């Protein structure tokens, strides 16, 4: 493996990306990598995956779709978490007297 060439490609690719986090789409690899998995990664990691041939940069449309899907997932998880919490209702003294007496 040509380490010098690898790091030169890596540095060149990093210089071309201005965002801190970028989106990549995985490619099928002989070691079991699944193709088509979209993920967000730090610039350095994303560049490493692309240079190593394990991923490609995602298009703007793919990234926008991923962000909207993630937003929906986060909202669903937040709602689920809210519903899972214990809900407490405060009952005042006057209201508690009414509940204890039968007709």
C-alpha positions as CSV (number, residue, x, y, z in Angstrom):
1,X,0.0,0.0,0.0
2,X,1.3,3.4,-1.0
3,X,0.8,5.4,2.3
4,X,2.1,8.6,0.8
5,X,-0.4,8.5,-2.0
6,X,-3.2,7.5,0.3
7,X,-2.6,10.5,2.6
8,X,-2.2,12.9,-0.3
9,X,-5.6,11.8,-1.7
10,X,-7.0,12.1,1.8
11,X,-5.7,15.6,2.3
12,X,-6.8,16.7,-1.2
13,X,-10.3,15.5,-0.6
14,X,-10.5,17.1,2.8
15,X,-9.5,20.5,1.3
16,X,-12.3,20.3,-1.1
17,X,-15.0,19.8,1.6
18,X,-15.9,22.8,3.7
19,X,-18.6,21.3,5.9
20,X,-17.8,19.7,9.2
21,X,-20.2,16.8,8.7
22,X,-20.9,15.3,5.3
23,X,-23.2,12.5,4.1
24,X,-21.8,9.3,2.5
25,X,-23.5,6.3,0.9
26,X,-21.8,3.0,1.5
27,X,-20.7,0.7,-1.3
28,X,-20.6,-3.1,-1.3
29,X,-17.3,-4.4,-0.1
30,X,-15.8,-7.9,-0.1
31,X,-15.6,-7.9,3.7
32,X,-19.4,-7.7,4.0
33,X,-20.1,-4.0,3.6
34,X,-23.7,-3.3,2.5
35,X,-24.3,-1.0,-0.4
36,X,-26.7,2.0,-0.1
37,X,-26.6,2.8,3.6
38,X,-26.6,6.6,3.9
39,X,-25.0,8.1,7.0
40,X,-23.6,11.3,8.3
41,X,-19.9,11.4,9.2
42,X,-17.2,13.8,10.2
43,X,-15.3,15.2,7.2
44,X,-12.1,13.2,8.0
45,X,-14.0,9.9,8.4
46,X,-16.0,10.5,5.3
47,X,-12.9,11.2,3.2
48,X,-11.3,8.1,4.5
49,X,-14.2,6.0,3.5
50,X,-14.3,7.5,0.0
51,X,-10.5,7.1,-0.5
52,X,-10.6,3.5,0.7
53,X,-13.5,2.8,-1.8
54,X,-16.0,1.9,1.0
55,X,-18.4,4.8,0.3
56,X,-19.2,7.6,-2.1
57,X,-20.3,11.2,-1.3
58,X,-24.1,11.5,-1.1
59,X,-25.9,13.8,-3.5
60,X,-27.8,16.9,-2.1
61,X,-31.1,15.1,-2.7
62,X,-30.0,12.0,-0.8
63,X,-28.7,14.2,2.1
64,X,-32.0,16.2,2.2
65,X,-34.0,13.0,2.3
66,X,-31.8,11.6,5.0
67,X,-32.2,14.7,7.1
68,X,-36.0,14.7,6.8
69,X,-36.2,11.0,7.7
70,X,-34.0,11.6,10.7
71,X,-36.2,14.5,11.8
72,X,-39.3,12.3,11.6
73,X,-37.5,9.6,13.6
74,X,-36.4,12.0,16.3
75,X,-39.9,13.4,16.6
76,X,-41.4,9.9,16.9
77,X,-38.8,9.0,19.6
78,X,-39.5,12.2,21.5
79,X,-43.3,11.5,21.5
80,X,-42.7,7.9,22.5
81,X,-40.5,9.0,25.4
82,X,-43.1,11.6,26.5
83,X,-45.8,8.9,26.5
84,X,-43.6,6.5,28.5
85,X,-43.1,9.0,31.4
86,X,-45.2,8.9,34.5
87,X,-47.9,11.5,34.3
88,X,-48.9,13.0,37.7
89,X,-52.0,15.1,38.4
90,X,-52.1,17.3,41.4
91,X,-55.4,17.1,43.3
92,X,-56.3,19.9,45.7
93,X,-57.9,19.4,49.1
94,X,-61.3,20.3,48.0
95,X,-61.2,17.9,45.1
96,X,-60.0,15.1,47.2
97,X,-63.0,15.4,49.6
98,X,-65.4,15.1,46.7
99,X,-63.8,11.9,45.5
100,X,-64.0,10.2,48.9
101,X,-67.7,10.8,49.5
102,X,-70.3,8.5,47.9
103,X,-73.7,9.8,46.9
